[in-house]
Amino acid sequence: MSGDPSVLSPPPPPRLCPCSGLYTPHSGMLNIIMSKMLLLTISFYKYSELLFSLIYNLK
């Protein structure tokens, strides 16, 4: 049973998110902030698109 320690504790793979190279195992807070910023950006784009269509229809 010499392979047990290696099976129980494999070397941790580098946690890199393909969408952002900033992601490291220590930046959980940064990841949360990035996801919130992404959601805000998406909602802002949807809102601005809606606003633009309203203004365009009013003309």
Secondary structure by P-SEA (a helix, b strand, c coil): cccccccccccccccccccccccccccaaaaaaaaaaaaaaaaaaaaaaaaaaaaaaac
